[in-house]
């Protein structure tokens, strides 16, 4: 879904650069303008129609995909160690960072938090200097992180969250409709463990894709959810005294 959204977004930008409108696309495809608008809004394109739209700009689909890949390659997939260190050293800046990565606007920040407009803009300017966002005219925010952005493995941010997971995240009965805790215990071969971890990775990608898809919704229709996926060779320490020494 995130990749589809990126392709459609790139297509719209490319049409604009070529001076083409929805009306032009409708005429070329022999559809109504309303149908074309709906097609873009629903991100529902057949390969033949995508090829036809590229053709009206004298392009091949492969050229469009090259533009997509180039735009993605310029985006940040991971911060440097120093960037993460600076974020962790300023809890307000870290909060603003996580928020804008989740597509908060300046108006959303002011609605959600007690920061003044001046304080928000100062933090956004700091993120601009860190090259995490680009602060545009009228304080519009252009995030520079890619759809597959992640925190550094065992970096400052991961360690910060890990230190708070046990005391805060699991301090819940997980009894509400929007909560769920599943604890699994079993014995797996190394091969099965590898397969299971791949399913984790696929589920994480689906979470990112849904978050990206929902990013266009108003702030009031989105809630901040956190998911923890983990698997390891582990037993309760209370059972250790019963374990036969290897």
C-alpha positions as CSV (number, residue, x, y, z in Angstrom):
1,X,0.0,0.0,0.0
2,X,2.8,2.5,0.9
3,X,4.6,1.7,-2.4
4,X,1.3,2.1,-4.4
5,X,0.7,5.5,-2.7
6,X,4.2,6.6,-3.7
7,X,3.7,5.5,-7.3
8,X,0.4,7.4,-7.6
9,X,1.8,10.5,-5.8
10,X,4.8,10.4,-8.3
11,X,2.3,10.0,-11.2
12,X,0.3,13.1,-10.1
13,X,3.5,15.2,-9.8
14,X,4.7,14.0,-13.2
15,X,1.4,14.9,-14.8
16,X,1.6,18.4,-13.3
17,X,5.1,18.9,-14.6
18,X,3.8,18.0,-18.0
19,X,1.0,20.4,-17.7
20,X,-1.7,17.7,-17.7
21,X,-4.9,17.8,-15.7
22,X,-7.5,15.2,-14.7
23,X,-9.6,16.4,-17.6
24,X,-6.7,15.6,-20.0
25,X,-6.4,12.1,-18.5
26,X,-10.1,11.6,-18.8
27,X,-10.1,12.6,-22.4
28,X,-7.2,10.3,-23.2
29,X,-8.7,7.3,-21.4
30,X,-12.2,8.1,-22.8
31,X,-13.6,8.3,-19.2
32,X,-15.5,11.0,-17.3
33,X,-13.4,13.4,-15.2
34,X,-15.2,12.1,-12.1
35,X,-14.2,8.6,-12.9
36,X,-10.5,9.6,-13.2
37,X,-10.7,11.6,-9.9
38,X,-12.2,8.5,-8.2
39,X,-9.5,6.3,-9.7
40,X,-6.7,8.5,-8.3
41,X,-8.5,8.8,-4.9
42,X,-8.9,5.1,-4.6
43,X,-5.5,4.4,-6.1
44,X,-7.1,1.8,-8.3
45,X,-5.2,1.6,-11.6
46,X,-5.0,-1.3,-14.1
47,X,-1.6,-1.8,-15.6
48,X,-3.0,-0.9,-19.1
49,X,-4.4,2.4,-17.8
50,X,-1.2,3.3,-16.0
51,X,0.6,2.6,-19.3
52,X,-1.8,4.7,-21.2
53,X,-1.4,7.7,-18.8
54,X,2.4,7.4,-19.1
55,X,2.0,7.2,-22.9
56,X,0.2,10.6,-23.0
57,X,3.3,12.1,-21.4
58,X,5.5,10.2,-23.9
59,X,6.9,8.0,-21.1
60,X,7.2,4.3,-20.4
61,X,6.1,2.8,-17.1
62,X,9.8,1.9,-16.5
63,X,10.6,5.7,-16.6
64,X,7.9,6.4,-14.0
65,X,9.3,3.7,-11.7
66,X,12.8,5.1,-12.1
67,X,11.5,8.5,-10.9
68,X,9.8,6.7,-7.9
69,X,13.1,4.9,-7.1
70,X,15.1,8.0,-7.3
71,X,12.7,9.9,-5.0
72,X,12.9,7.0,-2.5
73,X,16.6,6.8,-2.6
74,X,16.9,10.4,-1.6
75,X,14.8,9.8,1.5
76,X,16.3,8.8,4.9
77,X,15.9,5.2,5.9
78,X,17.8,5.5,9.2
79,X,19.3,8.4,11.3
80,X,22.9,8.6,12.2
81,X,24.0,7.7,15.7
82,X,24.7,11.4,16.5
83,X,21.2,12.4,15.2
84,X,19.5,9.9,17.5
85,X,21.7,11.0,20.4
86,X,20.5,14.6,19.9
87,X,16.9,13.6,19.9
88,X,17.1,11.5,23.0
89,X,18.9,14.4,24.8
90,X,15.8,16.6,24.3
91,X,12.5,14.9,25.2
92,X,10.4,17.7,23.6
93,X,12.3,17.4,20.3
94,X,11.9,13.6,20.4
95,X,8.1,14.0,20.8
96,X,7.9,16.5,18.0
97,X,10.1,14.1,15.8
98,X,7.9,11.1,16.4
99,X,4.8,13.2,15.7
100,X,5.9,14.7,12.4
101,X,7.1,11.3,11.2
102,X,3.5,10.3,11.8
103,X,2.5,13.2,9.5
104,X,1.4,15.8,12.2
105,X,1.1,19.3,10.8
106,X,1.9,22.4,12.8
107,X,-1.8,22.8,13.5
108,X,-1.9,19.2,14.7
109,X,1.0,19.8,17.1
110,X,-0.7,22.8,18.6
111,X,-3.9,20.9,19.0
112,X,-2.3,17.8,20.5
113,X,0.3,19.4,22.9
114,X,0.8,22.4,25.2
115,X,3.7,23.8,23.2
116,X,3.3,27.4,22.0
117,X,3.5,28.1,18.3
118,X,7.0,29.6,18.7
119,X,8.2,26.6,20.6
120,X,6.9,24.2,17.9
121,X,8.5,26.2,15.1
122,X,11.8,26.3,17.1
123,X,11.7,22.5,17.3
124,X,10.8,22.1,13.7
125,X,13.7,24.4,12.8
126,X,15.9,22.1,14.8
127,X,14.6,19.1,12.8
128,X,15.3,21.0,9.6
129,X,18.9,21.5,10.7
130,X,19.1,17.8,11.5
131,X,17.9,17.1,7.9
132,X,15.0,15.1,9.2
133,X,12.4,17.5,7.7
134,X,12.3,20.4,5.4
135,X,10.5,23.4,6.9
136,X,8.7,25.0,4.1
137,X,7.1,28.5,3.7
138,X,4.1,29.1,6.0
139,X,5.6,26.4,8.3
140,X,4.5,23.5,6.2
141,X,6.4,20.3,7.0
142,X,8.0,18.0,4.4
143,X,9.3,14.9,6.0
144,X,12.5,13.4,4.6
145,X,12.2,9.9,6.0
146,X,11.2,7.0,3.6
147,X,8.2,4.8,4.1
148,X,10.5,2.0,5.3
149,X,12.3,4.3,7.9
150,X,13.4,2.6,11.1
151,X,15.3,3.5,14.2
152,X,18.9,2.2,14.5
153,X,19.2,-1.3,15.9
154,X,20.2,-1.0,19.5
155,X,20.7,2.7,18.9
156,X,19.8,5.6,21.3
157,X,16.1,5.6,20.4
158,X,15.6,1.9,20.6
159,X,17.3,1.8,24.0
160,X,15.2,4.7,25.2
161,X,12.0,2.9,24.3
162,X,13.2,-0.5,25.6
163,X,13.9,1.0,29.0
164,X,10.3,2.2,29.2
165,X,8.6,-0.8,27.7
166,X,8.6,-3.0,30.9
167,X,7.5,-0.3,33.3
168,X,4.9,1.4,31.0
169,X,3.9,-0.5,28.0
170,X,3.1,-3.7,29.8
171,X,1.4,-1.9,32.7
172,X,-2.0,-2.8,31.4
173,X,-4.5,-5.7,31.6
174,X,-4.9,-5.5,27.8
175,X,-8.7,-5.9,28.3
176,X,-9.9,-3.0,26.2
177,X,-11.2,-3.6,22.6
178,X,-8.3,-1.7,21.0
179,X,-5.7,-3.8,23.0
180,X,-4.5,-7.3,22.7
181,X,-1.7,-9.4,24.3
182,X,-0.9,-12.8,23.0
183,X,1.8,-14.9,24.8
184,X,2.9,-18.0,23.0
185,X,5.1,-20.8,24.4
186,X,6.4,-23.7,22.3
187,X,9.4,-25.5,21.0
188,X,10.5,-24.7,17.5
189,X,13.4,-25.8,15.3
190,X,15.8,-23.2,14.1
191,X,14.2,-23.4,10.6
192,X,10.7,-22.7,12.0
193,X,12.1,-19.8,14.1
194,X,13.5,-18.2,11.0
195,X,10.2,-18.6,9.2
196,X,8.3,-17.1,12.2
197,X,10.6,-14.1,12.3
198,X,10.0,-13.5,8.6
199,X,6.2,-13.4,9.4
200,X,7.0,-10.8,12.0
201,X,8.8,-8.7,9.4
202,X,5.9,-9.0,7.0
203,X,3.4,-8.0,9.7
204,X,5.6,-5.0,10.6
205,X,5.6,-3.9,6.9
206,X,1.8,-4.2,6.9
207,X,1.6,-2.0,10.0
208,X,3.8,0.6,8.3
209,X,1.7,0.5,5.1
210,X,-1.6,1.0,7.1
211,X,-0.1,3.9,9.0
212,X,1.1,5.4,5.8
213,X,-2.3,5.0,4.2
214,X,-4.1,6.5,7.2
215,X,-1.7,9.4,7.4
216,X,-4.0,11.5,5.2
217,X,-6.9,11.2,7.7
218,X,-7.6,14.1,10.1
219,X,-5.7,13.9,13.4
220,X,-9.0,13.3,15.3
221,X,-9.5,10.1,13.4
222,X,-6.1,8.6,14.2
223,X,-4.8,7.2,17.5
224,X,-1.2,6.5,18.4
225,X,-0.7,2.8,18.6
226,X,2.4,0.9,19.6
227,X,3.1,-2.8,18.8
228,X,5.9,-4.9,20.2
229,X,6.9,-8.1,18.3
230,X,9.5,-10.2,19.9
231,X,10.7,-13.8,20.0
232,X,13.7,-15.3,21.8
233,X,15.0,-18.4,23.4
234,X,13.8,-17.7,26.9
235,X,12.3,-19.3,30.0
236,X,10.9,-17.8,33.2
237,X,13.8,-17.3,35.7
238,X,11.7,-18.8,38.5
239,X,12.1,-22.2,36.7
240,X,15.9,-21.9,36.5
241,X,16.5,-23.9,39.7
242,X,14.7,-26.8,38.2
243,X,16.9,-26.9,35.1
244,X,19.4,-29.6,34.8
245,X,22.9,-28.2,34.1
246,X,24.0,-28.8,30.5
